[in-house]
Amino acid sequence: MKFTGKSIKYGDNVDTDVIIPARYLNTIDKKELASHCMEDIDKEFVHKVQAGDIMVAGFNFGCGSSREHAPIAIKESGISLVIARSFARIFYRNSINIGLAILECSEAVDGISDGDIVEADLDKGVIYNKTTGKSFATQPFPQFIQKIIQNGGLVQSIQAGEIK
């Protein structure tokens, strides 16, 4: 499983209310959620994000509430992978459940700047900053998580017979 995209970088403790403000939680329309993703921290996010981009963040990304709206908004905005120092536990689980690839790697967070072109090979456990030429080792994604991501989430994986 490989991802390549431009990095969009944020700091520590980005909570779910910043990812998708509560005032937009009256809808389950994924495109509508994506249209407001990150707007309280980065008004330009929805205008600059492109399909395949990679979000990079600091510690405790996705802290706050347990709502699945946050990873849904990120995924629907076009982000293919989120790399952070650490994730809030419920955000981590919700991300896998809805098919958003996420990865913890402090060294990569330190070595990636906003706008860098990043390539991640989750089979091999390597993140490569194509802008700087630096690479970072991480744990490869387990096959069962890769299948969930490839199928678009946990429910889709069960429906496809990948998970019993």
C-alpha contacts under 8 A as a table, 3 or more apart, distances in Angstrom:
res1	aa1	res2	aa2	distance
1	M	121	D	5.95
1	M	122	L	5.38
1	M	123	D	5.74
1	M	146	Q	7.14
2	K	119	E	7.19
2	K	120	A	5.56
2	K	121	D	4.49
2	K	122	L	6.11
2	K	123	D	7.63
3	F	52	G	7.07
3	F	80	S	6.88
3	F	81	L	7.18
3	F	118	V	7.99
3	F	119	E	5.57
3	F	120	A	5.15
3	F	121	D	6.63
4	T	52	G	6.45
4	T	53	D	7.09
4	T	54	I	7.49
4	T	117	I	7.21
4	T	118	V	5.60
4	T	119	E	4.26
4	T	120	A	6.42
5	G	52	G	5.21
5	G	53	D	4.18
5	G	54	I	5.57
5	G	117	I	5.58
5	G	118	V	5.54
5	G	119	E	6.65
6	K	52	G	7.72
6	K	53	D	4.88
6	K	54	I	5.93
6	K	115	G	5.50
6	K	116	D	5.62
6	K	117	I	4.46
6	K	118	V	6.12
7	S	53	D	6.02
7	S	54	I	4.80
7	S	55	M	5.59
7	S	56	V	6.45
7	S	112	I	7.57
7	S	113	S	7.17
7	S	114	D	5.45
7	S	115	G	4.94
7	S	116	D	5.35
7	S	117	I	6.11
7	S	118	V	6.50
8	I	49	V	7.87
8	I	53	D	7.31
8	I	54	I	6.28
8	I	55	M	4.86
8	I	56	V	6.02
8	I	114	D	5.11
8	I	115	G	6.06
9	K	55	M	5.85
9	K	56	V	4.57
9	K	57	A	5.65
9	K	113	S	6.78
9	K	114	D	4.96
9	K	115	G	7.89
10	Y	14	V	7.63
10	Y	55	M	7.77
10	Y	56	V	6.22
10	Y	57	A	4.67
10	Y	58	G	6.80
11	G	14	V	6.85
11	G	57	A	5.25
11	G	58	G	4.82
11	G	59	F	7.47
12	D	57	A	6.51
12	D	58	G	4.25
12	D	59	F	4.67
12	D	60	N	6.28
12	D	61	F	6.57
13	N	58	G	7.14
13	N	59	F	5.96
13	N	60	N	4.97
13	N	61	F	5.39
13	N	62	G	7.19
13	N	63	C	6.45
14	V	18	V	6.46
14	V	19	I	7.19
14	V	57	A	8.00
14	V	60	N	7.07
14	V	61	F	5.09
14	V	62	G	5.80
14	V	63	C	6.65
15	D	18	V	5.42
15	D	19	I	6.39
15	D	61	F	6.41
15	D	62	G	4.71
15	D	63	C	4.51
15	D	64	G	5.29
15	D	65	S	7.97
16	T	19	I	4.84
16	T	20	I	6.04
16	T	21	P	7.40
16	T	62	G	5.21
16	T	63	C	6.08
16	T	64	G	5.54
16	T	65	S	6.25
16	T	67	R	7.76
16	T	70	A	5.63
17	D	20	I	5.31
17	D	21	P	4.53
17	D	22	A	5.97
17	D	64	G	7.17
17	D	65	S	7.74
18	V	21	P	5.55
18	V	37	C	7.97
18	V	38	M	5.78
18	V	39	E	7.32
18	V	40	D	5.61
18	V	41	I	6.29
19	I	37	C	5.48
19	I	38	M	4.53
19	I	39	E	7.51
19	I	40	D	7.72
19	I	41	I	7.99
19	I	62	G	7.67
19	I	70	A	5.68
19	I	73	A	7.59
19	I	74	I	7.59
20	I	24	Y	7.08
20	I	25	L	7.86
20	I	33	L	7.00
20	I	36	H	6.37
20	I	37	C	5.13
20	I	38	M	6.14
20	I	39	E	7.62
20	I	69	H	7.00
20	I	70	A	5.58
20	I	73	A	6.82
21	P	24	Y	5.95
21	P	25	L	7.38
21	P	36	H	7.64
21	P	37	C	7.88
21	P	39	E	7.95
21	P	40	D	7.23
22	A	25	L	5.27
23	R	26	N	7.24
24	Y	27	T	6.61
24	Y	33	L	6.91
24	Y	36	H	7.62
25	L	28	I	7.37
25	L	33	L	7.81
25	L	69	H	7.50
27	T	32	E	7.51
27	T	33	L	7.49
28	I	32	E	7.96
28	I	33	L	7.47
29	D	32	E	5.33
29	D	33	L	6.37
30	K	33	L	5.09
30	K	34	A	6.16
30	K	72	I	6.72
30	K	73	A	6.51
30	K	76	E	6.30
31	K	34	A	4.98
31	K	35	S	6.19
31	K	73	A	7.67
31	K	76	E	6.33
31	K	77	S	7.54
32	E	35	S	5.12
32	E	36	H	6.95
33	L	36	H	5.56
33	L	37	C	6.38
33	L	69	H	7.35
33	L	72	I	7.62
33	L	73	A	5.10
33	L	76	E	7.89
34	A	37	C	4.96
34	A	46	V	7.65
34	A	72	I	7.61
34	A	73	A	4.30
34	A	74	I	6.49
34	A	75	K	7.86
34	A	76	E	5.46
34	A	77	S	4.77
35	S	46	V	6.22
35	S	73	A	7.89
35	S	77	S	7.11
36	H	39	E	5.56
36	H	46	V	7.24
36	H	73	A	7.81
37	C	45	F	7.40
37	C	46	V	6.83
37	C	70	A	7.95
37	C	73	A	5.68
37	C	74	I	6.47
37	C	77	S	7.15
38	M	41	I	5.54
38	M	42	D	5.60
38	M	43	K	7.09
38	M	45	F	6.40
38	M	46	V	7.79
39	E	42	D	5.03
39	E	43	K	4.51
39	E	44	E	7.31
39	E	45	F	6.79
39	E	46	V	7.67
40	D	43	K	6.52
42	D	45	F	5.45
43	K	46	V	7.36
44	E	47	H	5.29
44	E	48	K	6.18
45	F	48	K	5.28
45	F	49	V	5.82
46	V	49	V	5.64
46	V	77	S	7.07
49	V	53	D	6.51
49	V	77	S	7.01
49	V	78	G	6.66
49	V	79	I	7.38
50	Q	53	D	5.71
50	Q	77	S	7.70
50	Q	78	G	5.68
50	Q	79	I	7.33
51	A	77	S	7.44
51	A	78	G	4.05
51	A	79	I	6.16
51	A	80	S	7.20
52	G	78	G	5.81
52	G	79	I	5.45
52	G	80	S	4.83
52	G	81	L	7.78
53	D	78	G	6.56
53	D	79	I	4.87
53	D	80	S	5.92
53	D	81	L	7.34
54	I	79	I	5.53
54	I	80	S	5.86
54	I	81	L	5.02
54	I	82	V	5.79
54	I	83	I	7.43
54	I	118	V	7.32
55	M	79	I	6.56
55	M	81	L	6.32
55	M	82	V	4.63
55	M	83	I	6.22
56	V	82	V	5.77
56	V	83	I	4.79
56	V	84	A	5.60
56	V	109	V	6.32
56	V	112	I	7.77
57	A	61	F	6.66
57	A	82	V	7.64
57	A	83	I	6.36
57	A	84	A	4.56
57	A	85	R	6.80
57	A	109	V	6.67
58	G	61	F	6.57
58	G	84	A	5.25
58	G	85	R	5.00
58	G	86	S	6.85
58	G	106	S	7.86
58	G	109	V	6.92
59	F	84	A	6.59
59	F	85	R	4.89
59	F	86	S	4.81
59	F	87	F	6.73
60	N	63	C	5.85
60	N	85	R	7.36
60	N	86	S	5.08
60	N	87	F	4.64
60	N	88	A	5.22
61	F	84	A	6.81
61	F	85	R	7.99
61	F	86	S	6.29
61	F	87	F	4.60
61	F	88	A	5.93
61	F	91	F	7.90
62	G	70	A	7.60
62	G	87	F	6.08
62	G	88	A	5.44
62	G	91	F	5.37
62	G	92	Y	7.90
63	C	87	F	7.28
63	C	88	A	4.92
63	C	91	F	7.01
64	G	88	A	7.96
66	S	90	I	5.91
66	S	91	F	6.82
67	R	70	A	6.62
68	E	71	P	5.95
68	E	72	I	6.32
68	E	91	F	7.58
68	E	94	N	5.74
68	E	95	S	7.67
68	E	98	I	7.99
69	H	72	I	5.03
69	H	73	A	5.95
70	A	73	A	5.25
70	A	74	I	6.41
70	A	91	F	7.95
71	P	74	I	5.03
71	P	75	K	6.05
71	P	91	F	7.24
71	P	94	N	6.90
71	P	95	S	5.42
71	P	98	I	7.46
71	P	100	L	6.78
72	I	75	K	5.18
72	I	76	E	5.95
72	I	95	S	7.74
72	I	98	I	6.88
72	I	100	L	7.81
73	A	76	E	5.22
73	A	77	S	6.02
74	I	77	S	5.22
74	I	78	G	6.96
74	I	79	I	5.93
75	K	78	G	5.59
75	K	79	I	5.22
75	K	80	S	6.50
75	K	100	L	5.95
76	E	79	I	7.22
79	I	82	V	7.39
80	S	100	L	6.91
80	S	101	A	6.63
81	L	100	L	6.66
81	L	101	A	4.85
81	L	102	I	5.53
81	L	103	L	7.57
82	V	100	L	7.94
82	V	101	A	6.45
82	V	102	I	4.68
82	V	103	L	6.24
83	I	102	I	5.86
83	I	103	L	4.79
83	I	104	E	5.69
83	I	105	C	6.60
83	I	108	A	7.78
83	I	109	V	7.05
84	A	87	F	6.79
84	A	102	I	7.85
84	A	103	L	6.42
84	A	104	E	5.03
84	A	105	C	6.11
84	A	106	S	6.72
84	A	109	V	6.31
85	R	104	E	5.24
85	R	105	C	5.43
85	R	106	S	4.51
85	R	109	V	6.63
86	S	104	E	5.61
86	S	105	C	7.81
86	S	106	S	7.96
87	F	91	F	6.63
87	F	92	Y	5.91
87	F	104	E	7.51
88	A	91	F	5.33
88	A	92	Y	6.19
89	R	92	Y	5.10
89	R	93	R	6.37
90	I	93	R	5.14
90	I	94	N	6.01
91	F	94	N	5.03
91	F	95	S	5.96
92	Y	95	S	5.23
92	Y	96	I	6.53
92	Y	102	I	7.35
93	R	96	I	5.31
93	R	97	N	6.15
94	N	97	N	4.92
94	N	98	I	6.27
95	S	98	I	5.40
95	S	99	G	6.05
95	S	100	L	4.90
95	S	101	A	6.93
95	S	102	I	7.17
96	I	99	G	5.00
96	I	100	L	5.69
96	I	101	A	6.67
96	I	102	I	7.70
96	I	145	I	7.27
96	I	148	I	7.09
96	I	149	I	6.77
96	I	153	G	6.51
96	I	154	L	7.19
97	N	100	L	7.76
97	N	148	I	7.58
97	N	153	G	5.04
97	N	154	L	4.77
97	N	155	V	7.47
98	I	149	I	7.79
98	I	152	G	6.36
98	I	153	G	4.15
98	I	154	L	6.33
98	I	155	V	7.96
99	G	148	I	6.12
99	G	149	I	4.23
99	G	150	Q	7.19
99	G	151	N	7.22
99	G	152	G	4.50
99	G	153	G	3.81
99	G	154	L	6.98
100	L	149	I	6.27
100	L	152	G	7.69
100	L	153	G	7.58
101	A	149	I	6.27
104	E	138	T	7.77
105	C	108	A	5.49
105	C	109	V	6.48
105	C	138	T	6.26
106	S	109	V	5.05
106	S	110	D	6.28
107	E	110	D	5.13
107	E	111	G	6.15
107	E	136	F	6.53
108	A	111	G	4.89
108	A	112	I	5.93
108	A	127	I	7.01
108	A	135	S	7.79
108	A	136	F	5.78
109	V	112	I	5.48
109	V	113	S	7.98
110	D	113	S	7.88
111	G	129	N	7.71
111	G	134	K	7.47
112	I	116	D	6.41
112	I	118	V	7.91
112	I	129	N	6.66
113	S	116	D	5.64
116	D	129	N	6.86
116	D	130	K	7.27
116	D	131	T	5.46
116	D	132	T	7.89
117	I	129	N	6.08
117	I	130	K	5.38
117	I	131	T	5.54
118	V	127	I	7.15
118	V	128	Y	5.78
118	V	129	N	4.61
118	V	130	K	5.64
118	V	131	T	7.44
119	E	127	I	5.82
119	E	128	Y	5.08
119	E	129	N	6.39
119	E	130	K	6.90
120	A	125	G	7.65
120	A	126	V	5.87
120	A	127	I	4.30
120	A	128	Y	6.12
121	D	124	K	5.62
121	D	125	G	5.86
121	D	126	V	5.32
121	D	127	I	6.32
122	L	125	G	4.82
122	L	126	V	6.60
122	L	139	Q	7.82
122	L	140	P	5.06
122	L	141	F	5.40
123	D	140	P	5.24
123	D	141	F	6.15
124	K	139	Q	7.95
124	K	140	P	5.48
125	G	137	A	5.81
125	G	138	T	4.72
125	G	139	Q	4.97
125	G	140	P	3.96
125	G	141	F	7.15
126	V	135	S	6.77
126	V	136	F	5.71
126	V	137	A	4.80
126	V	138	T	5.86
126	V	140	P	7.71
127	I	135	S	5.57
127	I	136	F	5.05
127	I	137	A	6.43
127	I	138	T	7.35
128	Y	133	G	6.96
128	Y	134	K	5.96
128	Y	135	S	4.25
128	Y	136	F	6.31
129	N	132	T	5.63
129	N	133	G	5.50
129	N	134	K	5.33
129	N	135	S	6.04
130	K	133	G	5.10
130	K	134	K	7.26
141	F	145	I	6.55
141	F	146	Q	6.33
142	P	145	I	5.48
142	P	146	Q	6.36
143	Q	146	Q	4.96
143	Q	147	K	6.22
144	F	147	K	5.13
144	F	148	I	6.42
145	I	148	I	5.02
145	I	149	I	6.25
146	Q	149	I	5.10
146	Q	150	Q	6.00
147	K	150	Q	5.02
147	K	151	N	6.01
147	K	157	S	7.09
147	K	162	E	7.23
148	I	151	N	5.22
148	I	152	G	6.30
148	I	153	G	5.04
148	I	154	L	5.48
148	I	156	Q	7.66
148	I	157	S	5.51
149	I	152	G	5.20
149	I	153	G	5.61
149	I	154	L	7.96
150	Q	153	G	7.58
151	N	154	L	7.74
151	N	156	Q	5.81
151	N	157	S	5.49
151	N	160	A	7.82
152	G	156	Q	6.18
152	G	157	S	7.42
153	G	156	Q	5.46
153	G	157	S	6.20
154	L	157	S	5.02
154	L	158	I	6.28
155	V	158	I	5.19
155	V	159	Q	6.21
156	Q	159	Q	4.98
156	Q	160	A	6.04
157	S	160	A	5.03
157	S	161	G	6.30
157	S	162	E	5.20
157	S	163	I	5.95
158	I	161	G	5.11
158	I	162	E	5.78
158	I	163	I	4.90
158	I	164	K	6.32
159	Q	162	E	7.61
160	A	163	I	7.82
161	G	164	K	6.49
